[in-house]
Each structure stands twice: as structure tokens, then as C-alpha cells.
């Protein structure tokens, strides 16, 4: 069985400074043997981690669209930010990837991805993230599960780790898989485990983002 944290960031994200070597060490220490690396706007870190990690690495990307973020999984090339959701989805699908919506209800009362939750978009989505360790609001998982059940989608969970200590805060225990299609079949058989991260972790990512901007 796999213990898969399906939303992890690396130092290749603009708001994360975690080296790839520390991700490997942390996963080995706590028994996470599959990660989806979903850096913002790049798959470079995921590709490099896949080369060095002694466990499964899913090449993913968190992609900003005007109404909210989408996640592409099993990518072979990066998808640019800023495209409409339909074009983003098409680019993910064209390379055999899967489409997910991370933290679908947002992280603040007035911040949400409701424009991504239309029937038109959800009919093209494969996965809804029902548990995100960085999302503080307790009603969000319930609403996310409602979307999963209504549209017959697969459910996922991830720590959304931007610091090494967050890795493994949420994961899916699921059977081994081979490729995107088998991944969905195994994911729907999975069991989700998760706990919330300390809200202070958001300050760490904000500070990292500021430092990277200042350093160019």
C-alpha cells in the first residue's frame, strides 16, 4: 500500500524553500512513499525529485487561472499560468494528464474558487482535493465531499506542504498504481488521513516569497 501525500511544494515554488534532499529525508522518516509535487507554475522540481527519490513521484503543477487554481498531474511539460480554465484543462489532457482542483473552497471566507465549480468545469475535472492541511475552515472538507459525490469524481488529500515539517500532514492510503488511469482506480479505493497544519506556516511561505522577490 502507498501512503501518498498528493500536494507537496519544493524550493522551485516561489513561496517555498524546501530542498529536494530534505523532502526525500522527511518522506523516508515518516513513511510517505508517494508524493505529487505540485509547484506553482513549473514542473522542474518534480522532474528532478523523480530522478533522485527512492519512492513514487507524480509530476504535477499548481496552475493559476483567472478564476482560481487547477492542478495538473502526470505532466510531461509545464502549463503556463493565466490561461482560461478550459484552455488549461485542454493542455493538461493533451499530454495524458489528470485535472484536479486543489483547496476548491479557498482558504478564507471571501476567497474561493466558485467560478471553477461550475458544472461546465467540473464535468472536465478528474479529482477534487477534499482535505488540504493548510485550509483552516472545518466546513470546507464537507462541501468538497459534496462535489465529489455529486459529480462522481475521485477524492484526494495533501499537506500542501511549503515547509519540510508539513509533509505527511495529509495523505491517502491507496493501492499501488501504474499510470494515470490506474491511479484514478486506486485513488477511489483509498482512505484519507489528515490533520491541520499550524496557521503560522503561512507566514513562513509569505516570508519566503518576499525573500525570493528581493533576491531576484
Backbone as a ProteinNet text record, in pm:
[ID]
protein_1_A
[PRIMARY]
XXXXXXXXXXXXXXXXXXXXXXXXXXXXXXXXXXXXXXXXXXXXXXXXXXXXXXXXXXXXXXXXXXXXXXXXXXXXXXXXXXXXXXXXXXXXXXXXXXXXXXXXXXXXXXXXXXXXXXXXXXXXXXXXXXXXXXXXXXXXXXXXXXXXXXXXXXXXXXXXXXXXXXXXXXXXXXXXXXXXXXXXXXXXXXXXXXXXXXXXXXXXXXXXXXXXXXXX
[TERTIARY]
83.9	0	87.2	37.2	105.8	46.8	132.1	87.4	127.2	28.1	55	10.5	107.8	79.1	69.4	-50.6	-76.9	-75.8	-0.4	13.9	133	248.3	372.8	445	505.6	584	732.7	814.8	959.7	1016	1147.6	1213.8	1195.9	1137.2	1109.8	982.6	903.1	789.2	837.3	770.7	816.3	798.1	718	690.3	734.2	831.5	880.7	1031.9	1099.7	1246.3	1296.2	1208.2	1246.7	1330.7	1455.6	1539.3	1484.8	1512.9	1464.7	1518.4	1642.4	1702.6	1627.6	1577.5	1502.2	1364.8	1306.5	1178.8	1197.6	1302.9	1331.3	1351.2	1433.3	1462.7	1337.5	1254	1130.4	1035.2	1018.4	928.8	976.8	1105	1158.8	1141.8	1154.9	1143.4	1001.5	900.5	762.3	681	742.9	674	584.7	606.7	536.7	613.8	549.1	619.6	562.2	490.4	442.5	408.6	456.1	420.5	384.7	289.9	263.7	325	429.5	496.2	424.9	359	275.3	323.2	442.1	494.3	411.5	420.6	347.6	417.3	347.9	396	517.4	555	671.9	663.9	725.4	738.8	885.8	974.5	1118.3	1156	1102.9	1134.4	1081.5	960.9	902.1	985.8	1031.8	1112.9	1244.9	1306.6	1434.1	1413.7	1306.3	1279.8	1253.2	1183.9	1155.3	1283.4	1387.7	1515.2	1588.4	1569.9	1651.7	1575.4	1443.5	1366.5	1353.9	1368	1351.5	1206.4	1113.4	970.6	899.9	769.8	693.5	681.8	704.1	684.8	594	482.1	390.9	427.8	455.4	490.2	360.7	346.1	223.6	260.6	158.6	178.7	51.9	68.8	-43.5	-45.6	-154.7	-160.7	-265.3	-223.4	-314.5	-392.9	-525.1	-613.8	-686.3	-747.3	-813.3	-912.9	-994.3	-1088.3	-1035.1	-914.9	-863.9	-760.5	-710.7	-602	-654.3	-592.3	-612.2	-482.9	-492.3	-373.3	-371.6	-258.7	-236.3	-146.3	-179.7	-99.9	-57.9	57	115	147.8	215.5	251.2	388.4	406	536.4	593	505.8	552.5	465.8	524.5	452.9	342.2	238.8	127.1	137.4	136.2	153.7	36.3	65.6	-38	-111.4	-231.9	-305	-401.3	-400.7	-494.5	-633.6	-738.9	-872.3	-874.5	-961.6	-965.3	-981.3	-1067.3	-1090.8	-963	-884.1	-758.6	-656.3	-654.7	-563.2	-595.6	-722	-764.7	-727.3	-748.8	-715.6	-566.8	-482.6	-337.2	-295	-360.9	-331.6	-372.5	-492.7	-545.4	-466.9	-416.1	-345.7	-217.2	-163.3	-42.4	-71.9	-198.7	-236	-246.7	-254	-259.4	-400.1	-405.9	-531.3	-549.7	-674.6	-707.7	-767.7	-710.6	-763.2	-791	-876.5	-898.5	-847.7	-737.5	-686.7	-765.4	-772.9	-847.4	-964.2	-1065.1	-1170.2	-1255.9	-1263.7	-1345.2	-1260.9	-1132.9	-1047.4	-1001.8	-929.8	-871.6	-922	-1013.6	-1067.3	-1213.6	-1293	-1436.7	-1470.2	-1389.3	-1419	-1331.4	-1250.3	-1162.3	-1204.3	-1254.5	-1294.6	-1277.2	-1302.1	-1286.4	-1421.2	-1526.3	-1659.9	-1673.1	-1595.9	-1604.4	-1546	-1465.2	-1415.1	-1510.9	-1612.8	-1702.1	-1830.9	-1828.9	-1946.2	-1955.6	-2074.5	-2094	-2008	-1989.9	-1908.2	-1764.5	-1707.7	-1569.5	-1562	-1650.5	-1644.5	-1666	-1734.1	-1753.8	-1624	-1521.8	-1392.4	-1284	-1320.7	-1226.4	-1226.3	-1109.6	-1097.9	-1097.4	-1040.8	-1011.4	-1046.9	-1105	-1126.9	-1044.7	-967.9	-893.1	-989.8	-1021.6	-1121.1	-1057.9	-927.2	-858.6	-725.5	-707.3	-584.5	-543.7	-424.9	-382.9	-371	-355.1	-340.3	-473.3	-582.5	-713.5	-774.1	-793.4	-830.5	-978.2	-1065.6	-1207.5	-1267.5	-1333.2	-1378.5	-1489	-1565.7	-1676	-1630.5	-1508.2	-1461.8	-1454.9	-1400.5	-1399.8	-1539.4	-1635.1	-1772.6	-1826.3	-1805.8	-1853.7	-1778.9	-1649.1	-1571.4	-1621.1	-1654.5	-1709.7	-1843	-1921.2	-2047.8	-2024.5	-1919.3	-1885.9	-1842.5	-1760.5	-1714.9	-1833.2	-1925.6	-2040.7	-2136.4	-2154.4	-2247.7	-2200	-2069	-2016.4	-1941.8	-1937.8	-1873.6	-1724.5	-1657.5	-1514.1	-1432.8	-1304.4	-1213.7	-1177.9	-1147.9	-1111.9	-965	-899.1	-758.3	-733.8	-612.9	-572.3	-424.5	-386.9	-245.9	-215	-91.2	-47.9	-37.6	-18.1	12.4	139.2	231.2	349.8	436.4	466.7	563.9	685.5	678.8	792.2	805.5	926.3	951.6	868.1	842.7	766.8	620.8	570.2	429.7	406.4	510.7	494.9	434.9	333.8	269.7	158.9	128.9	17.2	-115.1	-122.2	-239	-188.7	-255.5	-216	-330.9	-318.9	-415.6	-344.9	-401.9	-351.8	-424.1	-349.9	-411.4	-326.3	-384.9	-305.5	-202.5	-102.7	-3.7	-73.2	-19.1	-80.2	25.1	-21.2	64.4	-3.5	40.4	-12	-138.9	-180.1	-293.8	-426	-459.8	-588.4	-594.9	-488.1	-483.4	-480.8	-419.5	-415.4	-556	-642.7	-780.7	-849.9	-834.6	-896.6	-849.3	-720.2	-664.4	-702.7	-709.7	-742.8	-882.8	-977.6	-1114.6	-1125.3	-1025	-1020.6	-948.6	-892.3	-806.7	-882	-806.1	-858	-777.7	-849	-784.5	-753.7	-632.6	-589	-538.3	-569.6	-520.4	-536.6	-446.9	-457	-418.2	-470.6	-445.1	-305.1	-244	-116.1	-140.1	-39.2	-44.3	-58.6	-156.1	-174.4	-49.8	43.5	165.4	251.9	226.6	307.9	287.8	174.1	150.2	248	290.3	388.4	522.6	556.5	683.3	683.6	570	567.4	564.6	494.8	491	630.6	702.7	837.1	931.6	917.3	999.1	972.1	846.6	809.1	872.8	868.6	927.9	1078.3	1144.4	1289.8	1328.5	1252.5	1284.9	1264.1	1161.3	1139.4	1251.9	1295.7	1402.4	1536.3	1555.7	1682.4	1679.8	1561.9	1551.2	1535.4
-120.5	0	125.4	227.6	356.4	449.9	534.2	648.6	771.1	827.7	929.1	1067.1	1157.3	1299.1	1363.4	1399.8	1437.2	1588.3	1660.1	1804.9	1854.4	1859.7	1899.2	2001.7	2101.3	2202.5	2186.3	2237.6	2234.3	2375.1	2386.4	2516	2573.9	2498.8	2551.4	2635.3	2632.8	2723.5	2856.8	2964.9	3098.1	3124.4	3043.3	3066.3	2949.8	2872.1	2756.2	2748.9	2709.1	2699.1	2558.6	2459.9	2324.8	2255.1	2220.2	2148.9	2009.1	1957.8	1825.2	1717.2	1731.9	1631.6	1622.4	1734.9	1733.5	1668.7	1683.2	1616.8	1465.8	1418.4	1274.1	1224.1	1294.9	1251.7	1249.8	1351.5	1359.7	1245.4	1219.3	1111.9	976.2	951.2	824.2	810.6	921.7	919.4	887.1	940.4	926.3	823.9	760.6	654.3	698.6	819.3	861.7	806.7	724	660.1	696.8	807.1	862.7	1009.3	1096	1237.9	1290.7	1382.4	1460.3	1597.2	1627.5	1757.6	1853.9	1953.1	2047	2189	2219.6	2354.9	2453.2	2579.4	2685.3	2716.2	2687.5	2732.4	2663.1	2548.3	2476.7	2329.2	2245	2103.1	2064.9	2164.6	2137	2063.3	2106.9	2041.1	1899.7	1879	1745	1650.1	1697.7	1612.9	1575.5	1670.9	1641.7	1548.3	1570.4	1481.7	1339.9	1327	1193.9	1118.9	1191.6	1128.4	1076	1142.3	1107	1035.1	1041.5	985.6	833.5	760.3	614.9	572.9	657.9	628.5	696.4	672.5	726.7	878.3	945.4	1089.8	1117.1	1181.1	1222.4	1364.6	1382.9	1515.6	1594.7	1697.2	1776.7	1924.9	2008	2153	2220.4	2321.1	2405.4	2524.9	2537	2631.4	2738.4	2863.4	2974	3010.5	3008.1	3057.7	3179.8	3263.1	3383.5	3357.5	3250.6	3230.6	3144.3	3090.3	3007	2907.8	2824.7	2732.2	2594.1	2538.4	2399.8	2323.7	2192.4	2109.4	2009.8	2004.2	1900.6	1793.8	1668.5	1556.6	1467.8	1402.4	1317.7	1400.9	1511.4	1602.7	1568.4	1602.1	1590.3	1727	1827.9	1964.7	2060.7	2173.5	2270.9	2338	2379	2453.2	2597.1	2694.9	2833.9	2884.5	2974.3	3038.8	3142.8	3179.3	3289.4	3252.8	3127	3085.7	3063.9	3073.5	3037.9	2891.4	2856.2	2718.3	2614.3	2642.2	2545.2	2516.9	2621.2	2601.8	2528.3	2560.7	2492.4	2344.1	2312.2	2172.3	2101.4	2167.3	2106.8	2076	2165.3	2143.4	2027.8	2014.8	1901.7	1770.4	1767.8	1645.5	1605.9	1706	1676.4	1597.7	1604.5	1528.3	1406.4	1366.1	1245.9	1265.6	1391.4	1420.7	1418.4	1428.3	1436	1577	1616.8	1752.2	1744.8	1821.9	1830.2	1974.4	1990.8	2123.2	2118.3	2188.5	2193.6	2294.8	2268.6	2356.1	2425.1	2349	2402.9	2511.7	2517.1	2620.6	2735.3	2740.4	2850.3	2839	2943.1	2940.7	3052.5	3135.7	3246.6	3265.3	3322	3334.8	3404.1	3501.8	3575.5	3532.4	3428.7	3380.5	3238.6	3217.2	3082.3	3063.4	2941.3	2910.1	2876.2	2946.5	2910.6	2915.9	3002.4	3009.6	2884.7	2807.9	2681.9	2567.1	2594	2487.4	2483.7	2540.1	2531.7	2391	2355.1	2222.3	2205.2	2312.8	2306.2	2266.5	2325	2293.5	2157.2	2132	2007.3	1884.9	1901.7	1788.5	1746.6	1833.7	1804.4	1771	1772.6	1750.6	1603.2	1554.3	1415.5	1401.3	1501.2	1487.1	1615	1598.5	1710.7	1684.5	1783.2	1773.2	1799.5	1696	1710.3	1743.5	1720.8	1758.8	1823.2	1945.7	2021.7	2072.6	2034.4	2065.7	2214.4	2294.1	2438.6	2513.7	2444.9	2509.5	2503.4	2617.5	2615.7	2592.8	2606	2608.7	2468.8	2429.9	2290.8	2248.4	2343.7	2305.3	2278.1	2318	2300.9	2154.8	2062.2	1921.9	1867.2	1906.1	1857.8	1903.3	2029.7	2082.6	2019.7	1993.7	1930	1788.1	1716.5	1581.2	1585.8	1688.7	1702.2	1712.1	1784.2	1794.1	1659.2	1588.1	1455	1363.4	1360.9	1270.9	1314.1	1444.6	1494.5	1466.4	1481.4	1469.7	1338.5	1250.7	1120.6	1129.7	1217.9	1240.6	1163.2	1150.8	1092.8	1199.3	1156.7	1249.3	1230.4	1340.9	1334.4	1416.6	1404	1479.2	1509.8	1624.3	1660.1	1762.1	1763.3	1857.5	1999.3	2015.1	2146	2201.9	2111.7	2147.9	2249.6	2359.1	2457.2	2459.6	2383.5	2363.1	2213.2	2169.4	2025.3	1955.8	2024.7	1963.5	1940	2004.9	1985.3	1858.5	1807.2	1690.2	1574.6	1511.9	1399	1436	1564.1	1604.6	1549.1	1529.6	1466.3	1372	1259.6	1163.4	1068	996	893	758.1	666.1	528.8	455.7	410.8	360.3	248.3	165.6	60.3	118.4	36.1	73.3	95.8	184.6	216.4	222.9	210.3	225.3	319	444.1	539.4	608.8	711.4	796.1	722	635.4	566	475.5	401.8	313.3	394.7	512.9	599.7	634.9	672.2	706.6	585.5	468.6	347.7	318.2	337.2	311.4	421.5	545.2	657.9	643	597.2	583.2	471.1	384.4	279.6	326.3	445.1	492.1	540.4	554.9	607.9	731.8	839.1	968.2	986.9	1032.6	1066.3	1210.1	1287.8	1424.9	1498.3	1592.5	1685.9	1824.2	1924.8	2062.4	2107.2	2186	2247.6	2371.7	2408	2531.5	2649.3	2737.7	2851.9	2937.4	2930.2	3010.6	2970.4	2850.3	2810.3	2905	2974.1	3068.1	3185.9	3221.9	3330.3	3287.9	3159.1	3108.3	3119.1	3080.6	3089.4	3231.6	3319.4	3460.4	3521	3490.5	3543.3	3489.9	3362.1	3304.5	3374.2	3401.7	3470.1	3608.6	3681.2	3815.6	3808.1	3713.4	3699.8	3668	3579.8	3544.6	3662.9	3742.1	3860.5	3960.8	3980.4	4075.3	4031.2	3899.7	3848.5	3833.5	3856.7	3849.5	3708.4
0	0	0	-65.9	-68.6	35.2	89.6	169.2	88.3	18.8	-83.3	-37.3	-20.2	3.3	-134.5	-173.3	-312.2	-336.8	-253.8	-276.3	-194.6	-259	-191.8	-279.1	-215	-285.5	-253.6	-343.8	-326.9	-342.8	-332.9	-348.7	-488.6	-578.9	-712.7	-715.6	-607.3	-594.6	-540.6	-579.1	-540	-390.9	-322.9	-181	-93.6	-142.1	-68.3	-82.5	23.6	18.7	52.9	51.5	93.1	-13.4	17.5	-79.8	-106.7	-224.5	-262	-167.9	-125.4	-36.7	96	145.1	270.6	253.2	135.7	108.6	110.3	46.1	45.8	188.4	265.7	403	489.5	476.6	555.4	519.8	391.2	348.7	400	389.7	437.6	589.1	659.2	804.8	851.2	782.8	830.8	751	651.9	580.8	466.4	415.2	294	175.1	94.1	-17.5	-153.9	-158	-284.5	-261.1	-349.3	-339.8	-477.7	-479.8	-600.6	-577.8	-652.3	-640.7	-733.8	-673.7	-749.8	-724.5	-774.2	-758.8	-841	-802.4	-874	-1006.6	-1117.2	-1247	-1303.3	-1248.6	-1300.5	-1263.2	-1345.9	-1311.2	-1293.1	-1294.2	-1287.4	-1159.6	-1045.9	-919.8	-914.3	-966.7	-968.8	-1053.1	-1168.5	-1255.7	-1188.5	-1118.3	-1052.1	-933.4	-858	-744.5	-793.8	-904.3	-959.2	-991.8	-1028.1	-1061.7	-939.1	-824.8	-707.9	-597.3	-597.1	-486.2	-499.6	-388	-391.1	-370.1	-410.1	-398.9	-515.5	-529	-641.1	-631.4	-742.8	-753.3	-873.1	-846.8	-953	-994.4	-1121.9	-1172.7	-1189.9	-1108	-1107.3	-1111.4	-1119.5	-1122.3	-1073.6	-989.5	-949.4	-1044.8	-1119.4	-1231.7	-1202.6	-1204.7	-1177.8	-1303.1	-1292.2	-1398.2	-1341.7	-1424.8	-1372	-1258.5	-1263.6	-1152.2	-1038.3	-1048	-939.5	-989.8	-898.3	-931.3	-968.9	-1070.9	-1109.2	-1086.7	-1074.9	-1063	-1177.5	-1245.8	-1345	-1285.9	-1306.9	-1256.7	-1373.2	-1357.9	-1461.7	-1586	-1561.6	-1670.6	-1727.7	-1854.5	-1918.7	-1955.5	-1954.2	-1976.8	-1895.6	-1859.1	-1776.7	-1857.1	-1784.7	-1843.5	-1794.7	-1883.3	-1839.8	-1756.9	-1665.7	-1585.4	-1669.3	-1622.1	-1681.7	-1792	-1834.8	-1938.6	-1879.1	-1958.3	-1908.1	-1863.2	-1769.7	-1719.4	-1829.3	-1927.9	-2034.1	-2113.2	-2140	-2212.8	-2126.8	-1998.9	-1907.2	-1901.8	-1887.9	-1884.1	-2013.7	-2125.6	-2254.9	-2264.8	-2213.8	-2219.9	-2129.4	-2015.4	-1926.4	-1992.8	-2046.9	-2107.8	-2232.1	-2306	-2430.6	-2407.8	-2286.8	-2255.4	-2168.8	-2165.8	-2091.7	-1942.6	-1899.8	-1757	-1699.7	-1568.3	-1494.4	-1440.3	-1424.2	-1378.4	-1238.3	-1147.8	-1011.8	-972.9	-873	-813.6	-670.7	-641.9	-504.8	-421.7	-291.2	-198.8	-268.8	-312.5	-401.1	-339.3	-205.9	-141.9	-89.6	-127.1	-85.3	58.6	102.9	236.9	325.8	276.3	355	318.6	410.9	384.7	253.9	212.3	89.7	-27.2	-4.8	-111.7	-146.2	-263.9	-302	-452	-494	-635.8	-697.9	-655.7	-700.5	-852	-918.8	-1064.6	-1130.5	-1055.4	-1106.7	-1076.4	-998	-953.8	-1033.5	-1151.5	-1238.5	-1296.5	-1339.8	-1399.2	-1523.9	-1598.2	-1719.7	-1688.9	-1583.6	-1547	-1479	-1385.1	-1308.6	-1396.7	-1507.9	-1598.2	-1666.6	-1659.9	-1723	-1619.6	-1492	-1382.6	-1342.5	-1297.9	-1253.8	-1102.1	-1032.9	-889.8	-815.7	-697.7	-606.2	-480.1	-438.4	-312.5	-197.8	-121.9	-15	119.7	131.6	255.9	220.8	267.4	248.7	386.4	430.5	567.6	594.5	490	507.6	504.4	482.2	480.1	619.5	685.1	827	856.9	755.6	786.4	786.5	897.4	912.9	817.9	763	674.8	531.2	496.9	360.5	315	397.6	354.1	327.9	409.3	388.8	254.1	221.9	94.7	-23.2	-2.7	-109.4	-135.5	-29.4	-45.2	-119.6	-96.6	-168.2	-318.6	-358.4	-500.8	-556.2	-479.2	-521.5	-547.3	-453.1	-464.8	-575.4	-590.6	-691.2	-833	-855.9	-991.6	-1016.8	-916.5	-934.2	-958.4	-884.6	-902.4	-799	-824.6	-726.2	-623.5	-501.7	-393.8	-357.2	-324.5	-286.6	-160.7	-108.6	10.4	0.6	54.4	53.6	160.1	200.6	304.6	251.2	118.7	59.9	124.7	155.7	233.2	160.8	231.7	186.3	278.7	387.4	476.6	498.2	532.5	538.5	645.3	756.8	865	833.8	729.1	691.3	610.4	548.1	461.2	541	484.9	551.2	645.8	659.5	745.1	691.3	560.4	499.2	390.4	378.2	275.1	248	137.9	101.8	108.9	183.3	183.5	71.2	-28.3	-150.9	-209.9	-296.9	-361.6	-457.5	-489.1	-590.8	-724.7	-805.7	-934.1	-1043.1	-1167.2	-1284.2	-1382.8	-1386.3	-1482.2	-1436.6	-1512.2	-1473	-1458	-1552.8	-1544.7	-1422.7	-1400.5	-1283.8	-1155.1	-1160.7	-1043.3	-996.4	-1088.6	-1051.7	-990	-1050.7	-996.1	-854.8	-830	-697	-598.2	-647.7	-560.5	-501.7	-581.4	-530.8	-427.8	-422.5	-320.4	-193.9	-199	-91	31.6	137.9	264.2	300.9	333.9	357.7	506.3	532.8	668.1	664.8	767.7	765.4	895.7	916	1027.2	977.3	1043.8	1003.1	1045.5	960.4	993.8	1079.4	1155.7	1232.4	1135.6	1157.9	1065.7	1047.2	1141.6	1130.5	1011.5	954.8	839.5	721.6	718.6	609.2	614.4	735.7	748.5	689.7	707.6	653.4	501.9	438.1	291.9	241.5	315.9	276	284.5	391.8	409.1	301.2	268.5	161.6	28.9	1.3	-122.2	-129.5	-16.3	-10.5	-33.8	32.8	18.6	-125.4	-189.6	-328.2	-422	-396.2	-479.6	-461.7	-335.5	-309.2	-368.9	-372.7	-425.3	-576.4	-635.7	-781.1	-832.6
[MASK]
++++++++++++++++++++++++++++++++++++++++++++++++++++++++++++++++++++++++++++++++++++++++++++++++++++++++++++++++++++++++++++++++++++++++++++++++++++++++++++++++++++++++++++++++++++++++++++++++++++++++++++++++++++++++

